[in-house]
């Protein structure tokens, strides 16, 4: 009797677990229903917007800010230099190259002269460097404008104030 009771309880447990499990068909129905709804939404979206939207460019509502040149506050280096080659320096000069070998400085000077500049070579005896000066001016603002123009070709151009 005990055997049949244990066997019956085991059979009931197996049937209970088997009936609680989800069926693949229920998952398949839910998947098909979601796909159909997605397809309907895509079809509705395609039929609603057959016209190409017209986009108008944005116009600025604020006036553009003007840039103020502040060339009088431009930074410069102050060095004692002696003229090696050229017509002479004014107060502020635009240096486009520094070399330890004079021949290299002369090569850049020749290149600048061929481009129409009155290039000069000066020597900083403290550092032993030959500086190639592209242009020279009495006013710092004029020299700073020239330096900014040279920075397109010579990004390391800087201002020299002759002591």
Residue frames as a rotation matrix with the C-alpha (Angstrom) as fourth column:
UNK 1
0.566 0.825 0.000 0.00
0.825 -0.566 0.000 0.00
0.000 0.000 -1.000 0.00
UNK 2
0.403 -0.502 -0.765 2.77
0.161 -0.784 0.600 2.38
-0.901 -0.365 -0.235 0.81
UNK 3
-0.626 -0.678 0.385 4.28
0.467 0.069 0.881 1.70
-0.624 0.732 0.273 -2.56
UNK 4
-0.165 0.643 0.748 1.12
0.955 -0.084 0.283 2.63
0.245 0.761 -0.600 -4.38
UNK 5
0.765 0.426 -0.483 0.72
0.572 -0.794 0.205 5.78
-0.296 -0.433 -0.851 -2.29
UNK 6
-0.008 -0.860 -0.511 4.27
0.076 -0.510 0.857 6.94
-0.997 -0.032 0.070 -3.07
UNK 7
-0.696 -0.228 0.681 3.81
0.642 0.228 0.732 6.03
-0.322 0.947 -0.012 -6.69
UNK 8
0.282 0.892 0.352 0.55
0.946 -0.319 0.053 8.00
0.160 0.319 -0.934 -6.89
UNK 9
0.679 -0.097 -0.727 2.13
0.290 -0.875 0.387 11.03
-0.674 -0.474 -0.566 -5.22
UNK 10
-0.423 -0.904 -0.064 5.02
0.197 -0.161 0.967 10.91
-0.885 0.396 0.246 -7.68
UNK 11
-0.480 0.329 0.813 2.67
0.877 0.171 0.449 10.67
0.009 0.929 -0.370 -10.63
UNK 12
0.656 0.739 -0.154 0.66
0.750 -0.661 0.024 13.64
-0.084 -0.131 -0.988 -9.37
UNK 13
0.314 -0.628 -0.712 3.86
0.125 -0.716 0.686 15.70
-0.941 -0.304 -0.147 -8.97
UNK 14
-0.701 -0.576 0.421 4.97
0.451 0.099 0.887 14.87
-0.553 0.811 0.191 -12.51
UNK 15
-0.078 0.769 0.634 1.58
0.974 -0.078 0.213 15.86
0.213 0.634 -0.743 -13.92
UNK 16
0.726 0.331 -0.603 1.58
0.535 -0.823 0.192 19.12
-0.433 -0.462 -0.774 -11.94
UNK 17
-0.103 -0.859 -0.501 5.00
0.058 -0.508 0.859 20.17
-0.993 0.060 0.102 -13.21
UNK 18
-0.707 -0.130 0.695 4.13
0.652 0.259 0.712 19.20
-0.273 0.957 -0.098 -16.78
UNK 19
0.239 0.897 0.372 0.95
0.955 -0.287 0.077 21.29
0.176 0.337 -0.925 -16.78
UNK 20
0.604 -0.047 -0.796 2.69
0.390 -0.853 0.346 24.42
-0.695 -0.519 -0.497 -15.34
UNK 21
-0.450 -0.885 0.123 5.17
0.519 -0.146 0.842 24.72
-0.727 0.443 0.525 -18.17
UNK 22
0.112 0.457 -0.883 4.58
-0.480 -0.753 -0.450 27.32
-0.870 0.474 0.135 -20.88
UNK 23
0.463 0.144 0.875 3.91
0.593 0.683 -0.426 26.25
-0.659 0.716 0.231 -24.39
UNK 24
-0.664 -0.746 0.043 5.98
0.470 -0.372 0.800 27.33
-0.581 0.552 0.598 -27.39
UNK 25
-0.309 0.626 0.716 2.82
0.874 -0.110 0.473 28.07
0.374 0.772 -0.513 -29.26
UNK 26
0.682 0.543 -0.490 1.89
0.705 -0.665 0.245 30.83
-0.193 -0.513 -0.837 -26.77
UNK 27
-0.032 -0.787 -0.617 5.26
0.243 -0.605 0.759 32.52
-0.970 -0.125 0.210 -27.33
UNK 28
-0.747 -0.247 0.617 4.88
0.623 0.064 0.780 32.15
-0.232 0.967 0.106 -31.09
UNK 29
0.212 0.915 0.343 1.46
0.941 -0.285 0.180 33.83
0.263 0.284 -0.922 -31.05
UNK 30
0.664 -0.005 -0.748 2.76
0.421 -0.824 0.379 36.80
-0.618 -0.566 -0.545 -29.04
UNK 31
-0.417 -0.900 -0.127 5.73
0.288 -0.263 0.921 37.17
-0.862 0.348 0.369 -31.41
UNK 32
-0.560 0.276 0.781 3.54
0.822 0.070 0.565 37.11
0.102 0.958 -0.266 -34.51
UNK 33
0.555 0.823 -0.124 1.19
0.831 -0.541 0.125 39.69
0.036 -0.173 -0.984 -32.98
UNK 34
0.360 -0.516 -0.777 4.10
0.236 -0.756 0.611 42.08
-0.902 -0.404 -0.151 -32.20
UNK 35
-0.695 -0.644 0.322 5.53
0.433 -0.016 0.901 41.70
-0.575 0.765 0.290 -35.72
UNK 36
-0.146 0.738 0.659 2.14
0.956 -0.067 0.287 42.49
0.256 0.672 -0.695 -37.27
UNK 37
0.754 0.412 -0.512 1.79
0.575 -0.791 0.209 45.63
-0.319 -0.452 -0.833 -35.15
UNK 38
-0.068 -0.882 -0.467 5.30
0.188 -0.471 0.862 46.73
-0.980 -0.029 0.197 -36.12
UNK 39
-0.707 -0.151 0.691 4.59
0.679 0.127 0.723 46.24
-0.197 0.980 0.013 -39.81
UNK 40
0.333 0.906 0.263 1.34
0.923 -0.369 0.104 48.25
0.191 0.208 -0.959 -39.54
UNK 41
0.611 -0.163 -0.774 3.19
0.333 -0.835 0.439 51.13
-0.718 -0.526 -0.456 -37.84
UNK 42
-0.506 -0.861 -0.046 5.86
0.255 -0.200 0.946 51.18
-0.824 0.467 0.321 -40.57
UNK 43
-0.473 0.421 0.774 3.21
0.873 0.100 0.478 51.13
0.124 0.901 -0.415 -43.31
UNK 44
0.634 0.743 -0.212 1.27
0.771 -0.629 0.100 53.96
-0.059 -0.227 -0.972 -41.66
UNK 45
0.256 -0.623 -0.739 4.45
0.203 -0.713 0.672 56.05
-0.945 -0.322 -0.056 -41.33
UNK 46
-0.728 -0.568 0.384 5.35
0.447 0.032 0.894 55.57
-0.520 0.822 0.230 -45.02
UNK 47
-0.195 0.731 0.654 1.91
0.933 -0.067 0.354 56.54
0.303 0.679 -0.669 -46.27
UNK 48
0.624 0.468 -0.626 1.61
0.689 -0.707 0.157 59.64
-0.369 -0.529 -0.764 -44.06
UNK 49
0.382 -0.575 -0.724 4.83
-0.211 -0.817 0.537 61.40
-0.900 -0.053 -0.433 -45.12
UNK 50
0.433 -0.215 0.875 5.18
0.831 0.471 -0.296 61.19
-0.348 0.856 0.383 -48.87
UNK 51
0.890 -0.122 0.439 6.23
0.110 -0.877 -0.468 64.86
0.442 0.465 -0.767 -49.18
UNK 52
-0.063 -0.972 -0.226 9.81
0.837 0.072 -0.542 65.94
0.543 -0.223 0.810 -48.64
UNK 53
0.630 0.315 -0.710 10.03
0.705 -0.616 0.352 68.41
-0.327 -0.722 -0.609 -45.74
UNK 54
0.445 -0.445 0.777 11.36
0.363 -0.703 -0.611 71.86
0.818 0.554 -0.152 -46.56
UNK 55
0.326 -0.452 -0.831 14.12
0.918 -0.057 0.392 73.02
-0.224 -0.890 0.396 -44.25
UNK 56
0.816 -0.062 0.574 14.78
0.154 -0.935 -0.320 76.73
0.557 0.349 -0.754 -43.96
UNK 57
-0.183 -0.957 -0.225 18.22
0.632 0.061 -0.773 77.89
0.753 -0.284 0.594 -42.89
UNK 58
0.485 0.266 -0.833 18.53
0.859 -0.326 0.395 79.50
-0.167 -0.907 -0.386 -39.52
UNK 59
0.265 -0.387 0.883 19.32
0.288 -0.843 -0.455 83.17
0.920 0.375 -0.112 -39.48
UNK 60
-0.573 -0.521 -0.632 21.32
0.749 -0.021 -0.662 84.57
0.332 -0.853 0.402 -36.60
UNK 61
0.557 0.830 0.032 19.23
0.703 -0.492 0.514 86.64
0.442 -0.263 -0.857 -34.25
UNK 62
0.666 -0.414 -0.621 22.20
0.324 -0.589 0.740 88.34
-0.672 -0.694 -0.258 -32.63
UNK 63
0.869 -0.446 -0.216 24.62
-0.442 -0.501 -0.744 90.57
0.224 0.742 -0.632 -34.50
UNK 64
0.607 -0.722 -0.332 28.03
0.627 0.692 -0.358 89.05
0.488 0.009 0.873 -34.95
UNK 65
0.779 -0.382 -0.498 30.64
0.281 -0.497 0.821 90.24
-0.561 -0.779 -0.280 -32.52
UNK 66
0.814 -0.572 0.096 33.40
-0.194 -0.423 -0.885 92.38
0.547 0.702 -0.455 -33.91
UNK 67
0.523 -0.733 -0.436 36.94
0.852 0.463 0.244 91.45
0.023 -0.499 0.866 -33.06
UNK 68
0.963 -0.267 0.046 39.08
-0.270 -0.955 0.125 94.21
0.011 -0.132 -0.991 -31.70
UNK 69
0.425 -0.882 -0.202 42.75
0.440 0.396 -0.806 94.07
0.791 0.254 0.556 -32.54
UNK 70
0.986 -0.164 0.013 44.85
-0.074 -0.369 0.927 94.45
-0.147 -0.915 -0.376 -29.47
UNK 71
0.631 -0.773 0.072 48.19
0.499 0.333 -0.800 94.71
0.594 0.540 0.596 -31.19
UNK 72
0.269 -0.547 0.793 49.55
-0.552 -0.762 -0.339 97.25
0.789 -0.347 -0.507 -28.71
UNK 73
0.461 -0.053 0.886 49.53
-0.836 0.309 0.454 94.47
-0.298 -0.950 0.098 -26.08
UNK 74
0.845 -0.178 -0.504 51.35
-0.171 0.803 -0.571 91.95
0.507 0.568 0.648 -28.29
UNK 75
0.784 -0.602 0.154 54.13
0.015 0.265 0.964 90.05
-0.621 -0.753 0.217 -26.58
UNK 76
0.765 -0.629 -0.140 57.71
-0.283 -0.133 -0.950 90.40
0.579 0.766 -0.280 -27.74
UNK 77
0.635 -0.681 -0.365 61.24
0.765 0.488 0.421 89.31
-0.108 -0.546 0.831 -26.78
UNK 78
0.909 -0.416 0.004 63.91
-0.416 -0.909 -0.018 91.77
0.011 0.015 -1.000 -25.92
UNK 79
0.650 -0.733 0.200 67.40
0.681 0.678 0.275 90.79
-0.338 -0.042 0.940 -27.07
UNK 80
0.324 -0.679 -0.659 70.73
-0.488 -0.717 0.498 92.43
-0.810 0.160 -0.564 -27.76
UNK 81
0.574 -0.097 0.813 71.47
0.632 0.684 -0.364 91.68
-0.521 0.723 0.454 -31.40
UNK 82
-0.232 -0.666 -0.709 74.00
-0.253 -0.663 0.705 92.86
-0.939 0.342 -0.015 -33.94
UNK 83
0.740 0.527 -0.418 73.28
-0.481 -0.020 -0.877 93.25
-0.470 0.850 0.238 -37.64
UNK 84
-0.110 -0.747 0.656 75.07
0.199 0.630 0.751 90.65
-0.974 0.213 0.080 -39.79
UNK 85
-0.885 -0.101 0.455 73.39
0.458 -0.001 0.889 91.20
-0.089 0.995 0.047 -43.14
UNK 86
0.106 0.974 0.201 70.75
0.991 -0.119 0.054 93.70
0.076 0.193 -0.978 -44.23
UNK 87
-0.084 -0.056 0.995 69.81
0.427 -0.904 -0.015 97.37
0.900 0.424 0.099 -44.25
UNK 88
-0.894 -0.292 0.340 69.27
-0.164 -0.492 -0.855 97.87
0.417 -0.820 0.392 -40.52
UNK 89
-0.427 0.733 -0.529 66.69
0.830 0.550 0.091 97.24
0.357 -0.400 -0.844 -37.83
UNK 90
-0.207 0.484 0.850 63.95
-0.371 -0.843 0.389 99.47
0.905 -0.235 0.354 -36.47
UNK 91
-0.341 0.056 0.938 62.44
-0.938 -0.091 -0.336 99.10
0.067 -0.994 0.084 -32.97
UNK 92
0.121 0.502 0.856 60.29
-0.489 0.781 -0.389 95.98
-0.864 -0.372 0.340 -33.62
UNK 93
-0.484 -0.366 -0.794 61.10
-0.871 0.282 0.402 93.15
0.077 0.887 -0.456 -36.00
UNK 94
0.693 0.698 0.184 59.38
-0.686 0.716 -0.129 89.94
-0.222 -0.037 0.974 -37.08
UNK 95
-0.483 -0.867 0.121 61.67
-0.823 0.496 0.277 86.94
-0.300 0.034 -0.953 -36.66
UNK 96
0.581 0.723 -0.374 60.74
-0.812 0.547 -0.203 83.91
0.058 0.421 0.905 -38.77
UNK 97
0.805 -0.327 -0.495 63.74
0.202 0.936 -0.288 81.68
0.558 0.132 0.820 -38.15
UNK 98
0.584 -0.679 0.445 66.65
-0.786 -0.336 0.519 81.10
-0.203 -0.652 -0.730 -35.76
UNK 99
0.866 -0.359 -0.348 69.75
0.097 0.804 -0.586 79.13
0.490 0.474 0.731 -36.72
UNK 100
0.703 -0.709 -0.048 73.04
0.063 -0.005 0.998 78.19
-0.708 -0.705 0.041 -35.12
UNK 101
-0.269 -0.765 0.585 74.69
0.758 0.206 0.618 78.05
-0.594 0.610 0.525 -38.56
UNK 102
-0.295 0.104 -0.950 74.93
-0.226 -0.973 -0.036 81.29
-0.928 0.204 0.310 -40.53
UNK 103
-0.971 -0.103 -0.217 74.62
-0.233 0.194 0.953 79.52
-0.056 0.976 -0.212 -43.91
UNK 104
-0.554 0.832 -0.022 71.18
0.831 0.555 0.039 78.20
0.045 0.003 -0.999 -42.93
UNK 105
0.021 0.522 -0.853 70.07
0.479 -0.754 -0.450 81.69
-0.878 -0.399 -0.265 -41.98
UNK 106
-0.610 -0.315 -0.727 71.33
-0.427 -0.642 0.636 83.01
-0.668 0.699 0.257 -45.32
UNK 107
-0.937 0.307 0.164 69.28
0.332 0.641 0.692 80.36
0.107 0.703 -0.703 -47.14
UNK 108
-0.059 0.958 -0.279 66.07
0.960 -0.022 -0.278 81.56
-0.272 -0.285 -0.919 -45.48
UNK 109
-0.104 -0.055 -0.993 67.07
0.073 -0.996 0.048 85.19
-0.992 -0.068 0.108 -46.06
UNK 110
-0.923 -0.282 -0.263 67.50
-0.242 -0.107 0.964 84.49
-0.300 0.954 0.030 -49.78
UNK 111
-0.636 0.758 0.144 64.12
0.758 0.578 0.302 82.76
0.146 0.301 -0.942 -49.92
UNK 112
0.157 0.707 -0.690 62.42
0.758 -0.534 -0.375 85.77
-0.633 -0.464 -0.620 -48.29
UNK 113
-0.394 -0.370 -0.841 64.23
-0.210 -0.855 0.475 88.22
-0.895 0.364 0.259 -50.56
UNK 114
-0.990 0.065 0.126 63.05
0.140 0.344 0.929 86.25
0.017 0.937 -0.349 -53.59
UNK 115
-0.212 0.973 -0.093 59.50
0.975 0.217 0.046 86.64
0.065 -0.081 -0.995 -52.23
UNK 116
0.103 0.223 0.969 59.97
0.452 -0.878 0.154 90.42
0.886 0.422 -0.192 -52.13
UNK 117
0.943 0.210 -0.259 60.84
0.316 -0.317 0.894 91.04
0.106 -0.925 -0.365 -48.46
UNK 118
0.344 -0.847 0.405 63.78
-0.503 -0.530 -0.682 93.06
0.793 0.031 -0.609 -47.15
UNK 119
0.929 0.042 -0.368 65.00
0.225 0.726 0.650 90.14
0.294 -0.687 0.665 -45.03
UNK 120
0.267 -0.847 0.459 67.94
-0.731 -0.489 -0.476 90.63
0.628 -0.208 -0.750 -42.69
UNK 121
0.417 -0.238 -0.877 70.14
0.514 0.858 0.012 88.51
0.749 -0.456 0.480 -40.46
UNK 122
0.346 -0.333 0.877 71.01
-0.751 -0.659 0.046 89.51
0.563 -0.675 -0.478 -36.92
UNK 123
-0.137 -0.461 -0.877 73.08
0.242 0.843 -0.481 87.63
0.960 -0.278 -0.004 -34.37
UNK 124
0.828 0.316 0.464 72.26
-0.420 -0.198 0.885 87.14
0.371 -0.928 -0.031 -30.71
UNK 125
-0.088 -0.985 -0.149 75.74
-0.497 0.173 -0.850 86.83
0.863 -0.001 -0.505 -29.22
UNK 126
-0.232 0.042 0.972 74.41
-0.962 0.139 -0.236 85.69
-0.145 -0.989 0.008 -25.82
UNK 127
0.490 0.531 0.691 72.82
-0.414 0.839 -0.352 82.59
-0.768 -0.113 0.631 -27.33
UNK 128
-0.601 -0.797 0.064 75.00
-0.261 0.271 0.927 82.25
-0.756 0.540 -0.371 -30.43
UNK 129
-0.073 0.678 0.732 71.99
0.735 0.533 -0.420 82.21
-0.675 0.507 -0.536 -32.77
UNK 130
-0.990 -0.129 -0.059 71.44
0.043 -0.667 0.743 83.86
-0.135 0.733 0.666 -36.12
UNK 131
-0.173 0.980 -0.093 67.93
0.371 -0.022 -0.928 85.33
-0.912 -0.195 -0.360 -36.33
UNK 132
-0.797 0.034 0.603 66.28
0.588 -0.186 0.787 85.87
0.139 0.982 0.128 -39.71
UNK 133
-0.424 0.620 -0.660 64.20
0.143 -0.674 -0.725 89.06
-0.894 -0.402 0.197 -39.64
UNK 134
-0.235 0.431 0.871 61.53
0.959 0.248 0.136 89.21
-0.157 0.868 -0.472 -42.34
UNK 135
0.226 0.352 0.908 60.26
0.467 -0.858 0.216 92.75
0.855 0.375 -0.358 -41.69
UNK 136
-0.533 -0.423 -0.733 61.06
0.846 -0.282 -0.453 95.57
-0.015 -0.861 0.508 -39.27
UNK 137
0.244 0.750 0.615 58.88
0.557 -0.628 0.544 98.44
0.794 0.210 -0.571 -38.00
UNK 138
-0.719 -0.406 0.564 58.99
-0.153 -0.700 -0.698 101.43
0.678 -0.588 0.441 -35.67
UNK 139
-0.168 0.775 0.609 55.54
-0.971 -0.237 0.034 100.65
0.171 -0.586 0.792 -34.19
UNK 140
-0.829 -0.134 0.544 54.72
-0.347 0.885 -0.310 97.45
-0.439 -0.446 -0.780 -32.30
UNK 141
0.152 0.970 0.188 51.16
-0.273 0.224 -0.936 97.29
-0.950 0.091 0.299 -33.73
UNK 142
0.508 -0.025 -0.861 52.49
-0.860 -0.074 -0.505 97.29
-0.051 0.997 -0.059 -37.30
UNK 143
-0.574 -0.794 -0.202 55.00
-0.782 0.604 -0.151 94.58
0.241 0.072 -0.968 -36.45
UNK 144
-0.596 0.416 0.687 52.30
-0.277 0.697 -0.662 92.46
-0.754 -0.584 -0.300 -34.75
UNK 145
0.542 0.796 -0.270 50.07
-0.512 0.058 -0.857 92.65
-0.667 0.602 0.439 -37.84
UNK 146
0.205 -0.567 -0.798 53.00
-0.922 0.162 -0.352 91.59
0.329 0.808 -0.489 -40.00
UNK 147
-0.773 -0.484 0.410 53.84
-0.617 0.725 -0.306 88.74
-0.149 -0.489 -0.859 -37.61
UNK 148
-0.088 0.834 0.544 50.25
-0.297 0.499 -0.814 87.46
-0.951 -0.233 0.204 -37.82
UNK 149
0.687 0.285 -0.668 50.44
-0.701 0.016 -0.713 87.49
-0.193 0.958 0.211 -41.61
UNK 150
-0.202 -0.864 -0.462 53.73
-0.883 0.365 -0.297 85.53
0.425 0.348 -0.836 -41.54
UNK 151
-0.482 0.010 0.876 52.28
-0.662 0.651 -0.372 82.91
-0.574 -0.759 -0.307 -39.18
UNK 152
0.703 0.700 -0.124 50.37
-0.594 0.483 -0.644 81.38
-0.391 0.526 0.755 -42.08
UNK 153
0.658 -0.550 -0.514 53.73
-0.286 0.449 -0.847 80.27
0.696 0.704 0.138 -43.55
UNK 154
-0.485 -0.853 -0.190 55.95
0.039 0.196 -0.980 80.46
0.873 -0.483 -0.061 -40.46
UNK 155
0.469 0.847 -0.250 53.80
0.292 0.119 0.949 79.42
0.834 -0.518 -0.192 -37.45
UNK 156
0.364 -0.400 -0.841 56.58
0.930 0.105 0.352 80.18
-0.052 -0.911 0.410 -34.95
UNK 157
-0.178 -0.411 0.894 57.10
0.493 -0.823 -0.281 83.80
0.851 0.391 0.350 -36.07
UNK 158
0.398 0.246 -0.884 57.62
0.911 -0.217 0.350 86.18
-0.106 -0.945 -0.310 -33.15
UNK 159
0.842 -0.030 0.538 58.40
0.097 -0.974 -0.206 89.83
0.530 0.226 -0.817 -32.35
UNK 160
0.050 -0.900 -0.432 61.88
0.987 0.110 -0.115 91.03
0.151 -0.421 0.894 -31.45
UNK 161
0.988 0.114 0.105 62.50
0.092 -0.977 0.194 94.32
0.124 -0.182 -0.975 -29.68
UNK 162
0.206 -0.976 0.066 66.07
0.629 0.080 -0.774 95.48
0.750 0.201 0.630 -30.25
UNK 163
0.590 -0.043 -0.806 67.53
0.759 -0.312 0.572 96.81
-0.276 -0.949 -0.152 -26.97
